[in-house]
Amino acid sequence: MIEAQQFYIAPTVAGRIQQRSLTIGLAGLVLCLVGAIFRPAQFLQSYLFAYLFTLGLALGSMAILMLQYLTDGDWGVVTRRILESAMRTLPWLAVGFLPVALGVRALYVWARPAQDAGLDYRTEYLNVTFFIVRAVIYFAIWLAMARLLDKSSLEQDRNGGFLWLRRLRRLSGPGLVIYAVTITFAAYDWVMSLNPEWYSTILGLLIIGGQALSGMSFVIVVAALLATRGPMAGVLQPRHFHDLGKLLLAFVMIWAYLSFSQLLIIWAGNLPQEIAFYTPRMQSSWRWIGALLIVLHFALPFLLLLSRDLKRRAGTLAAVAGLALVMRVIDLFWLVAPEFRRQGLTIDWFDPLTVIGLCGVWLAIFIHELKERPLLPLRDPHLARALGPGEQYAIDRI
């Protein structure tokens, strides 16, 4: 088993990708920090949606990991290390929230003095101190959940058997509920309160659906890359990608359903407090971003993922997943940026640079975590079923 652990390690190309990602990411962040000296407000606006994207990769992966423990699908056994590695980046993402916490008054109108904001939006809920306290609570909960899941997975690696698998299942049920509740409140705090005159009871679910879509898309891209070379070339099979593709299709449909439901309910109600979100997005050049989301975030992936053959081809499925990741960035940009640029669609150089910087550093941290452990949970009792007889025989002979 020790030899098997040494065999199922990340390929050497992962180290090269890690170095390049870290170099590009740090260069992007350094340029952003230099620019922030002269334009701090614009930096924070761009940083917010880029940060929400990277946070969604980690939290979405954690949610999918818990979902897999509850459903016990073969797809989750062979991709578990990818999900766990993404989840273990959460401590770094907690540090990454500091610019938002420090720049809260530049981002949120309710955090400014009444004479600066025009109206006094401050309440018992919307105030800077409680905003920071809630953020600390969210991250404490997420980090505790990740720690419990990771510790139990480590114990399963050491001892094997069903005991730790049952514990992981018991953790995952309440964990998904806690995740949903905390993400809902975080969505209200970090996105919806950008416009304190607007509210939506669906936004929390929409963010959850987006994070699940981000996490699944990222898993597919990484799995497809690992499947091109040893040791995972014989592990990740077309049937696994078929299952991952079906889940990706499901998450695309969930995101589209929630997005349309929010629009339909708010637009039909036509109430000033609710419609304030869509007015700048539908009556200015921002509407072209909305049209792009309809076509590339839903219609095209939906039509492509209906094909069974496409879902079984790792490279083609990864291309669709890569498109979904790009559209997740654009969707979060569409959620955040119009609150600061109500005159119409404008793209600042901070916008792509913060995405490149944060994603580059995050990807380097992810690869570091991926290299720390074998690419398969070798003591999982369901591994033989997930691999099939051929690859399991190879593992037994190592």
LOKE-805658 format. One line per field, with one value per residue: x, y, z of N, C-alpha, C in turn. Coordinates in pm, whole numbers, plus 50000, padded with zeros to 5 digits. Layout:
N
n.c1 (X  ...);
n.c2 (Y  ...);
n.c3 (Z  ...);
ca.c1 (X  ...);
ca.c2 (Y  ...);
ca.c3 (Z  ...);
c.c1 (X  ...);
c.c2 (Y  ...);
c.c3 (Z  ...);
// end
This chain:
398
n.c1 (50083  50199  50376  50188  50076  50291  50302  50063  50078  50076  50145  50465  50434  50247  50386  50525  50315  50217  50427  50427  50167  50174  50369  50251  50016  50107  50241  50024  49875  50055  50070  49805  49800  49978  49836  49619  49702  49663  49401  49205  48931  48830  48994  48904  48638  48671  48818  48634  48440  48613  48724  48497  48455  48684  48650  48412  48496  48632  48440  48227  48343  48372  48103  48017  48178  48068  47815  47881  47964  47719  47569  47731  47857  48046  48192  48270  48453  48684  48748  48785  49017  49074  48856  48894  49143  49088  48908  49078  49204  49074  49166  49356  49191  49034  49216  49238  49006  49054  49109  48845  48719  48868  48816  48547  48390  48437  48317  48048  47752  47595  47775  47897  47918  47607  47583  47755  47653  47406  47155  47065  47146  47212  47157  47055  47144  47288  47570  47910  48064  47910  47896  48162  48190  48003  48122  48355  48237  48120  48350  48478  48301  48303  48574  48594  48420  48555  48789  48700  48600  48834  49006  48872  48885  49160  49194  49053  49224  49435  49329  49124  48827  48470  48403  48500  48398  48123  48116  48190  47968  47772  47862  47828  47555  47425  47623  47584  47344  47421  47612  47447  47286  47476  47602  47386  47335  47585  47577  47374  47505  47746  47689  47411  47374  47516  47345  47140  46871  46753  46619  46617  46482  46581  46843  47046  47019  47081  47351  47453  47392  47555  47811  47824  47819  48059  48247  48204  48267  48535  48644  48603  48768  49025  49031  49019  49265  49440  49378  49515  49768  49991  49963  49691  49569  49463  49269  49066  48785  48574  48310  48314  48354  48119  47928  48012  47962  47684  47613  47718  47549  47310  47365  47399  47137  47003  47117  47026  46748  46705  46803  46625  46387  46421  46432  46178  45992  46060  46042  45775  45646  45722  45798  45934  46150  46242  46285  46498  46742  46746  46702  46936  47069  46918  46833  47040  47369  47456  47283  47375  47561  47388  47250  47463  47511  47278  47307  47568  47610  47399  47229  47402  47588  47389  47269  47492  47564  47363  47436  47535  47772  47951  47973  48117  48367  48663  48823  48656  48439  48574  48629  48374  48323  48528  48437  48210  48332  48452  48221  48113  48275  48205  47934  47939  48071  47869  47681  47799  47944  47766  47646  47823  47872  47656  47596  47643  47786  48116  48457  48720  49081  49154  48966  49005  49265  49261  49121  49298  49521  49424  49320  49547  49724  49558  49527  49789  49817  49620  49731  49957  49835  49717  49935  50017  49906  49817  49660  49433  49186  49306  49234  48964  48659  48498  48652  48738  48506  48463  48683  48685  48762  49013  49196  49196  49314  49570  49647  49644  49865  50080);
n.c2 (49879  50123  50154  50182  50425  50589  50559  50665  50957  51312  51407  51515  51739  51890  52033  52218  52365  52471  52645  52832  52933  53050  53248  53409  53479  53616  53829  53957  54033  54203  54415  54498  54585  54799  54966  55007  55193  55435  55421  55315  55252  55149  54925  54767  54719  54559  54354  54234  54080  53903  53774  53649  53459  53284  53200  53064  52842  52688  52653  52547  52307  52181  52148  51974  51757  51674  51608  51388  51202  51146  51041  50848  50802  50660  50845  51035  50907  50873  51134  51254  51349  51579  51742  51759  51887  52137  52227  52252  52490  52689  52817  53004  53157  53273  53456  53607  53756  53987  54240  54308  54333  54543  54742  54801  55033  55167  55001  54950  55127  55159  55148  55388  55724  55900  56147  56119  55902  55987  55884  55739  55422  55256  55003  54779  54544  54602  54719  54815  54682  54454  54337  54255  54078  53882  53784  53669  53465  53312  53219  53081  52870  52744  52672  52500  52294  52205  52117  51904  51726  51678  51571  51334  51203  51162  50982  50768  50701  50598  50386  50257  50066  50078  50243  50513  50610  50603  50796  51022  51044  51103  51352  51495  51532  51721  51909  52005  52142  52342  52468  52571  52755  52936  53034  53159  53378  53502  53573  53765  53957  54021  54058  54128  54348  54546  54706  54847  54898  54696  54362  54004  53689  53471  53498  53384  53105  53115  53189  52963  52764  52861  52831  52553  52484  52606  52458  52193  52226  52295  52060  51880  51986  51961  51682  51590  51680  51532  51281  51252  51154  50929  50875  50847  50794  50543  50527  50725  50696  50674  50634  50757  51027  51059  51051  51278  51471  51457  51555  51813  51914  51910  52104  52331  52360  52404  52648  52814  52791  52905  53164  53257  53235  53426  53661  53653  53663  53905  54093  54064  54144  54413  54605  54894  54854  54602  54588  54749  54623  54509  54720  54891  54688  54605  54823  54954  54940  54716  54512  54356  54188  54034  53904  53759  53583  53430  53293  53170  53080  52922  52826  52724  52544  52374  52256  52127  51947  51766  51563  51233  51114  51331  51382  51162  51198  51310  51540  51706  51744  51879  52117  52232  52258  52438  52664  52710  52787  53031  53176  53181  53367  53594  53610  53669  53913  54054  54054  54216  54448  54638  54782  54975  55099  55236  55382  55237  54958  54913  54822  54790  54796  54677  54474  54225  54180  54140  53900  53728  53748  53656  53401  53277  53261  53114  52875  52779  52726  52529  52322  52266  52152  51931  51777  51682  51443  51099  51050  50907  50779  50534  50353  50351  50179  50150  50178  49974  49908  50152  50174  49948  49613  49589  49809  49799  49553  49616  49795  49625  49468  49636);
n.c3 (50000  50071  49856  49653  49725  49669  49399  49291  49253  49187  48849  48713  48556  48686  48881  48722  48612  48847  48927  48716  48734  48987  48946  48744  48877  49110  48986  48864  49092  49220  49036  49058  49325  49312  49139  49303  49485  49365  49273  49474  49522  49278  49250  49468  49392  49163  49274  49442  49291  49164  49381  49489  49294  49312  49577  49544  49397  49591  49800  49654  49572  49821  49890  49686  49747  49994  49899  49742  49934  50048  49837  49724  49474  49200  49052  49235  49398  49243  49190  49430  49558  49414  49481  49760  49771  49658  49851  50071  50030  50160  50408  50308  50148  50339  50446  50219  50225  50359  50217  50140  50387  50499  50317  50336  50362  50127  49945  50016  50037  50262  50466  50488  50626  50691  50562  50350  50212  50129  50203  50515  50560  50759  50992  51259  51154  50913  50960  51010  51208  51281  51030  50985  51201  51132  50896  51002  51149  50943  50803  51008  51050  50796  50776  50994  50915  50683  50802  50965  50770  50623  50816  50887  50642  50624  50836  50735  50526  50672  50822  50682  50584  50676  50885  50907  50672  50719  50920  50774  50610  50801  50881  50648  50581  50778  50728  50465  50497  50679  50522  50315  50457  50564  50330  50209  50383  50360  50091  50098  50254  50113  49844  49785  49955  49834  49699  49900  49879  49749  49743  49746  49775  49649  49584  49750  49698  49430  49431  49558  49367  49160  49274  49300  49030  48947  49101  49004  48732  48749  48861  48651  48448  48567  48612  48348  48251  48414  48322  48088  48117  48298  48656  48628  48390  48329  48520  48530  48358  48058  48153  48401  48333  48194  48399  48544  48351  48332  48582  48558  48359  48505  48703  48544  48450  48693  48776  48566  48597  48852  48806  48609  48751  48956  48801  48676  48892  49021  48810  48734  48967  48982  49175  49333  49519  49455  49177  49137  49108  48850  48677  48600  48467  48254  48113  47999  47846  47980  47933  47727  47841  47993  47784  47678  47888  47881  47640  47640  47898  47954  47723  47511  47657  47763  47533  47421  47622  47619  47457  47463  47375  47378  47652  47732  47631  47739  47677  47518  47691  47894  47763  47745  48017  48080  47942  48097  48338  48264  48210  48460  48591  48443  48506  48782  48765  48638  48839  49033  48930  48790  48999  49063  48825  48687  48464  48239  48052  48128  48115  48324  48353  48587  48620  48456  48550  48829  48838  48701  48874  49132  49061  48957  49181  49354  49209  49215  49489  49513  49353  49502  49730  49606  49540  49781  49866  49777  49456  49466  49695  49856  50052  50059  50090  49867  49647  49470  49329  49202  49033  48872  48755  48618  48671  48949  48989  48904  49105  49327  49268  49300);
ca.c1 (50000  50289  50422  50076  50064  50398  50275  49951  50109  50053  50255  50563  50386  50171  50479  50552  50195  50211  50524  50382  50047  50214  50441  50154  49923  50173  50264  49896  49837  50146  50023  49680  49831  50035  49725  49529  49753  49607  49257  49167  48790  48815  49058  48816  48521  48712  48863  48520  48381  48716  48735  48379  48474  48778  48587  48313  48564  48662  48317  48153  48407  48337  47962  48010  48240  47967  47711  47929  47960  47581  47516  47819  47879  48183  48257  48326  48568  48803  48778  48779  49137  49059  48761  48956  49251  49024  48851  49183  49252  48990  49240  49415  49082  48995  49310  49205  48890  49097  49083  48701  48690  48931  48758  48401  48326  48447  48234  47907  47701  47540  47884  47948  47837  47481  47599  47823  47569  47283  47054  47125  47102  47265  47058  47117  47208  47385  47670  48043  48109  47837  47936  48289  48165  47936  48221  48439  48157  48109  48477  48503  48218  48353  48703  48569  48364  48662  48881  48639  48597  48970  49061  48809  48940  49293  49179  49014  49346  49522  49267  49035  48700  48349  48377  48521  48306  47995  48130  48187  47828  47700  47904  47791  47414  47414  47717  47522  47245  47496  47669  47342  47244  47582  47620  47273  47360  47702  47532  47305  47602  47855  47639  47284  47379  47573  47231  47057  46729  46705  46627  46570  46490  46639  46985  47129  47016  47150  47494  47482  47394  47673  47930  47824  47858  48202  48321  48196  48341  48678  48679  48608  48888  49143  49027  49053  49409  49506  49351  49599  49899  49990  49908  49544  49516  49380  49172  48953  48730  48462  48188  48328  48327  47977  47858  48045  47892  47542  47604  47739  47423  47213  47397  47368  46992  46964  47153  46936  46614  46705  46820  46500  46284  46442  46391  46033  45919  46085  45991  45629  45603  45743  45804  46057  46260  46292  46324  46619  46855  46744  46692  47061  47118  46832  46803  47167  47451  47475  47193  47449  47617  47277  47227  47576  47489  47171  47354  47689  47608  47292  47179  47503  47625  47275  47255  47608  47568  47261  47501  47599  47909  48033  47999  48212  48498  48717  48869  48541  48366  48655  48611  48245  48343  48609  48345  48126  48412  48463  48092  48091  48341  48124  47810  47968  48097  47737  47613  47864  47994  47666  47613  47919  47882  47517  47582  47651  47893  48255  48552  48844  49192  49155  48874  49074  49390  49233  49085  49422  49604  49368  49309  49681  49772  49472  49559  49917  49789  49547  49823  50038  49754  49696  50060  50047  49849  49791  49549  49317  49167  49339  49172  48819  48603  48428  48746  48740  48388  48478  48788  48667  48857  49146  49282  49208  49414  49701  49677  49675  49996  50187);
ca.c2 (50000  50239  50170  50233  50567  50658  50550  50753  51096  51404  51404  51623  51860  51970  52127  52327  52449  52543  52754  52934  52996  53137  53363  53496  53530  53717  53947  54027  54095  54315  54525  54546  54660  54926  55047  55040  55313  55552  55404  55206  55213  55063  54798  54689  54676  54447  54245  54167  53973  53802  53696  53564  53345  53188  53142  52968  52717  52609  52615  52457  52175  52122  52105  51855  51648  51624  51544  51258  51112  51107  50965  50733  50777  50626  50966  51108  50835  50897  51278  51304  51426  51712  51816  51787  51985  52268  52263  52288  52627  52783  52907  53113  53243  53353  53568  53689  53842  54109  54364  54341  54380  54674  54839  54789  55164  55204  54912  54944  55261  55161  55157  55524  55819  55934  56263  56074  55806  56049  55833  55658  55283  55178  54940  54684  54439  54661  54808  54761  54588  54328  54281  54185  53966  53776  53724  53583  53346  53229  53151  52986  52753  52675  52611  52386  52187  52151  52046  51777  51638  51641  51484  51202  51140  51115  50862  50659  50661  50522  50267  50189  50018  50158  50327  50654  50646  50634  50924  51126  51061  51172  51491  51561  51573  51852  52002  52069  52237  52455  52538  52646  52868  53037  53096  53249  53503  53566  53636  53888  54055  54061  54091  54199  54476  54649  54795  54818  54917  54578  54235  53887  53566  53365  53523  53286  52981  53140  53181  52822  52696  52905  52769  52411  52480  52636  52345  52078  52258  52287  51919  51817  52033  51899  51538  51567  51698  51418  51160  51248  51096  50846  50741  50849  50769  50423  50534  50808  50627  50745  50629  50859  51157  51063  51090  51418  51552  51465  51648  51948  51952  51938  52232  52436  52377  52464  52790  52883  52795  53004  53296  53296  53251  53555  53765  53647  53707  54047  54173  54061  54225  54553  54689  54975  54799  54479  54609  54832  54540  54483  54843  54924  54574  54581  54947  55014  54845  54594  54406  54265  54084  53944  53820  53666  53478  53341  53210  53093  53020  52823  52762  52643  52426  52283  52180  52040  51842  51665  51456  51129  51096  51442  51366  51053  51239  51398  51667  51788  51781  51980  52243  52286  52299  52559  52772  52737  52862  53168  53241  53207  53495  53700  53621  53742  54050  54112  54073  54315  54571  54742  54864  55086  55157  55238  55451  55139  54860  54955  54723  54852  54702  54601  54361  54099  54160  54079  53761  53656  53742  53568  53264  53222  53223  53007  52750  52731  52667  52406  52218  52227  52060  51809  51699  51637  51311  51019  51099  50821  50734  50394  50268  50363  50046  50148  50208  49865  49925  50273  50158  49835  49505  49602  49901  49749  49446  49681  49848  49514  49413  49731);
ca.c3 (50000  50069  49719  49575  49755  49598  49255  49254  49288  49077  48752  48726  48487  48782  48943  48628  48607  48975  48925  48622  48790  49097  48890  48678  48978  49192  48903  48850  49218  49246  48953  49117  49447  49271  49090  49414  49553  49297  49253  49567  49510  49161  49282  49556  49315  49079  49363  49505  49211  49141  49505  49499  49203  49370  49695  49495  49359  49711  49870  49567  49580  49950  49884  49600  49823  50088  49820  49700  50049  50072  49724  49705  49332  49161  49003  49348  49454  49161  49188  49568  49592  49352  49564  49890  49754  49642  49982  50165  50005  50234  50499  50231  50103  50456  50446  50103  50251  50428  50142  50145  50522  50520  50225  50340  50343  49986  49865  50054  50067  50397  50563  50490  50703  50624  50474  50229  50141  50083  50294  50621  50546  50870  51080  51351  51074  50822  51019  50980  51311  51269  50901  51006  51291  51055  50806  51084  51182  50822  50774  51115  51023  50677  50807  51083  50832  50599  50889  51004  50653  50586  50921  50874  50522  50659  50919  50644  50455  50762  50881  50589  50638  50661  51002  50877  50565  50784  50988  50672  50569  50909  50877  50523  50581  50843  50668  50349  50548  50734  50407  50247  50540  50573  50199  50187  50455  50301  49966  50136  50305  50023  49709  49783  50026  49748  49677  50017  49849  49676  49813  49673  49855  49566  49558  49819  49621  49303  49459  49585  49238  49088  49333  49261  48889  48941  49154  48913  48611  48781  48879  48518  48379  48629  48586  48207  48238  48478  48244  47968  48148  48417  48675  48626  48256  48331  48629  48489  48242  47996  48235  48506  48273  48162  48522  48572  48253  48370  48695  48505  48295  48610  48767  48446  48450  48821  48772  48473  48656  48960  48747  48544  48854  49019  48706  48653  49011  49046  48699  48739  49080  48943  49294  49325  49598  49394  49039  49132  49066  48707  48597  48530  48390  48139  48042  47958  47771  48058  47885  47640  47928  48022  47666  47670  47988  47834  47529  47668  48031  47960  47602  47443  47737  47774  47409  47404  47724  47591  47381  47545  47329  47426  47795  47754  47580  47844  47624  47476  47812  47963  47692  47789  48157  48077  47905  48214  48434  48215  48226  48603  48618  48382  48582  48906  48721  48610  48966  49118  48868  48759  49115  49065  48690  48644  48337  48130  48056  48114  48166  48370  48347  48712  48616  48422  48622  48959  48813  48670  48993  49234  49012  48945  49314  49406  49139  49268  49621  49489  49305  49619  49810  49529  49542  49916  49894  49657  49376  49492  49834  49834  50154  50053  50060  49737  49539  49372  49244  49123  48933  48783  48788  48558  48745  49086  48985  48897  49238  49416  49237  49331);
c.c1 (50086  50341  50311  50057  50170  50374  50169  49975  50088  50171  50344  50518  50306  50261  50510  50434  50183  50304  50477  50259  50083  50284  50342  50060  49986  50201  50135  49855  49927  50104  49894  49707  49894  49926  49632  49575  49687  49455  49206  49023  48770  48879  48966  48694  48555  48752  48744  48466  48484  48732  48616  48390  48567  48721  48483  48375  48587  48534  48230  48210  48373  48193  47948  48072  48139  47853  47755  47928  47818  47526  47600  47839  48024  48261  48327  48445  48694  48839  48786  48900  49133  48968  48824  49065  49195  48967  48959  49249  49174  49067  49302  49308  49028  49087  49279  49084  48930  49076  48936  48666  48746  48869  48608  48333  48336  48353  48085  47858  47648  47648  47941  47863  47717  47500  47672  47734  47443  47166  47124  47067  47140  47152  47132  47190  47318  47469  47805  48086  48041  47869  48064  48270  48100  48035  48313  48365  48147  48238  48512  48425  48271  48486  48687  48513  48472  48760  48826  48637  48737  49031  49002  48861  49081  49287  49136  49136  49434  49460  49177  48903  48587  48326  48389  48434  48168  48002  48125  48046  47749  47738  47844  47646  47394  47508  47659  47418  47316  47559  47565  47300  47352  47607  47507  47295  47482  47665  47457  47405  47691  47808  47513  47292  47459  47468  47132  46909  46669  46714  46568  46588  46555  46790  47075  47135  47090  47301  47536  47490  47516  47801  47937  47867  48007  48285  48321  48274  48492  48723  48694  48734  49013  49146  49065  49203  49485  49489  49440  49733  49889  50006  49756  49484  49427  49271  49046  48901  48613  48335  48194  48298  48181  47895  47885  47974  47744  47522  47625  47613  47318  47239  47375  47218  46943  46996  47056  46795  46606  46719  46691  46390  46298  46395  46240  45955  45937  46025  45838  45576  45617  45740  45936  46174  46322  46349  46452  46741  46861  46741  46824  47111  47037  46800  46930  47245  47485  47387  47265  47520  47508  47248  47339  47559  47383  47224  47466  47692  47499  47270  47283  47550  47512  47262  47371  47605  47454  47320  47569  47744  48000  48069  48100  48352  48555  48755  48755  48460  48442  48643  48480  48256  48427  48526  48257  48203  48427  48332  48056  48157  48255  47993  47831  48004  47965  47657  47668  47884  47885  47626  47707  47926  47744  47497  47588  47772  48028  48343  48681  48957  49208  49073  48942  49197  49368  49194  49210  49508  49552  49361  49446  49736  49690  49505  49691  49899  49716  49641  49915  49962  49734  49818  50089  50003  49835  49665  49423  49308  49184  49278  49021  48758  48533  48522  48745  48623  48405  48579  48755  48779  48998  49238  49298  49311  49555  49742  49717  49816  50110  50244);
c.c2 (50126  50263  50225  50383  50647  50658  50651  50895  51182  51400  51526  51752  51949  52072  52244  52422  52532  52664  52867  53007  53093  53263  53462  53560  53640  53844  54028  54098  54214  54437  54585  54630  54795  55019  55090  55162  55438  55543  55293  55160  55118  54927  54710  54638  54555  54327  54166  54054  53864  53713  53602  53442  53241  53123  53037  52837  52628  52562  52523  52317  52106  52071  51979  51735  51589  51555  51404  51158  51062  51017  50844  50699  50744  50749  51042  51040  50870  51045  51337  51390  51566  51798  51853  51894  52125  52316  52311  52424  52730  52869  53025  53210  53327  53475  53664  53779  53976  54236  54406  54396  54519  54782  54844  54924  55212  55121  54930  55080  55269  55176  55298  55612  55866  56050  56226  55983  55870  56011  55748  55518  55198  55130  54851  54574  54495  54765  54737  54655  54453  54259  54200  54063  53850  53707  53629  53454  53253  53150  53050  52857  52675  52606  52490  52268  52123  52070  51909  51678  51588  51545  51344  51129  51087  50986  50744  50609  50571  50387  50190  50149  50119  50256  50474  50701  50680  50767  51040  51149  51136  51320  51565  51607  51707  51955  52075  52172  52362  52537  52625  52769  52976  53106  53193  53382  53576  53635  53766  53996  54110  54103  54177  54335  54581  54752  54770  54841  54794  54454  54126  53765  53452  53380  53421  53154  52997  53133  53037  52743  52733  52843  52620  52395  52509  52516  52226  52104  52246  52143  51851  51858  51965  51749  51508  51584  51579  51290  51148  51181  51012  50928  50733  50817  50644  50423  50608  50759  50706  50743  50731  50997  51170  51106  51237  51512  51565  51559  51792  51999  51988  52074  52350  52465  52442  52612  52868  52896  52901  53146  53345  53318  53386  53669  53769  53704  53857  54133  54176  54145  54374  54647  54767  54913  54677  54504  54688  54753  54528  54608  54879  54811  54547  54706  55025  54907  54719  54480  54310  54156  53984  53851  53717  53551  53380  53243  53117  53029  52914  52752  52672  52525  52325  52195  52082  51922  51742  51544  51357  51112  51207  51424  51255  51085  51345  51535  51759  51834  51889  52115  52310  52335  52426  52680  52810  52817  53008  53242  53264  53340  53610  53719  53699  53888  54122  54136  54191  54449  54675  54829  54984  55159  55161  55308  55356  55051  54926  54848  54795  54749  54624  54473  54231  54073  54099  53932  53678  53640  53644  53423  53199  53176  53108  52874  52692  52666  52534  52293  52172  52126  51927  51719  51639  51494  51231  51069  51015  50791  50582  50301  50281  50227  50036  50173  50100  49876  50045  50255  50051  49734  49528  49690  49856  49637  49508  49737  49736  49458  49507  49703);
c.c3 (50000  49928  49630  49599  49680  49448  49213  49306  49164  48980  48764  48658  48581  48850  48852  48616  48734  48974  48833  48675  48901  49045  48827  48781  49063  49112  48886  48977  49253  49163  49009  49241  49415  49221  49200  49492  49495  49282  49345  49550  49392  49184  49366  49481  49228  49163  49417  49419  49178  49264  49521  49408  49264  49496  49653  49450  49480  49779  49784  49569  49711  49949  49799  49671  49922  50015  49776  49815  50074  49961  49687  49557  49302  49115  49116  49409  49376  49153  49329  49603  49530  49437  49698  49878  49736  49775  50078  50136  50086  50335  50426  50181  50219  50469  50332  50120  50313  50347  50144  50283  50546  50432  50226  50314  50199  49899  49891  50101  50210  50504  50574  50581  50622  50527  50346  50146  50084  50171  50398  50613  50666  50961  51178  51275  50985  50894  51011  51080  51295  51137  50917  51095  51216  50960  50883  51119  51061  50799  50884  51092  50904  50704  50899  51005  50747  50682  50929  50888  50618  50689  50911  50751  50548  50742  50833  50566  50542  50798  50784  50654  50625  50776  50968  50762  50621  50857  50888  50622  50675  50914  50758  50520  50648  50780  50548  50392  50601  50622  50338  50326  50542  50440  50170  50257  50400  50170  49994  50176  50195  49885  49716  49851  49950  49710  49790  49994  49782  49764  49725  49761  49779  49552  49626  49744  49489  49322  49487  49454  49155  49142  49299  49116  48872  48988  49060  48785  48635  48796  48743  48444  48435  48600  48442  48184  48299  48395  48121  47992  48274  48543  48659  48491  48252  48435  48586  48354  48183  48080  48349  48450  48231  48283  48557  48476  48284  48488  48650  48436  48399  48675  48673  48446  48580  48822  48683  48532  48765  48906  48684  48647  48924  48929  48692  48771  49033  48935  48700  48854  49056  49063  49293  49401  49530  49254  49026  49088  48914  48621  48529  48441  48264  48059  48008  47882  47850  48008  47791  47720  47965  47906  47650  47769  47944  47731  47572  47806  48043  47827  47536  47528  47749  47651  47390  47500  47710  47518  47475  47505  47378  47572  47824  47701  47674  47790  47586  47596  47889  47895  47733  47933  48166  48039  48024  48319  48392  48236  48373  48644  48565  48458  48711  48876  48698  48737  49045  49048  48838  48878  49126  48931  48626  48510  48218  48144  48032  48177  48199  48366  48477  48701  48574  48506  48760  48944  48787  48796  49096  49187  48998  49079  49371  49340  49188  49404  49606  49446  49418  49705  49737  49534  49678  49943  49766  49586  49392  49641  49840  49938  50157  50016  49926  49620  49431  49276  49150  49009  48830  48805  48735  48641  48890  49093  48981  49033  49333  49392  49273  49469);
// end
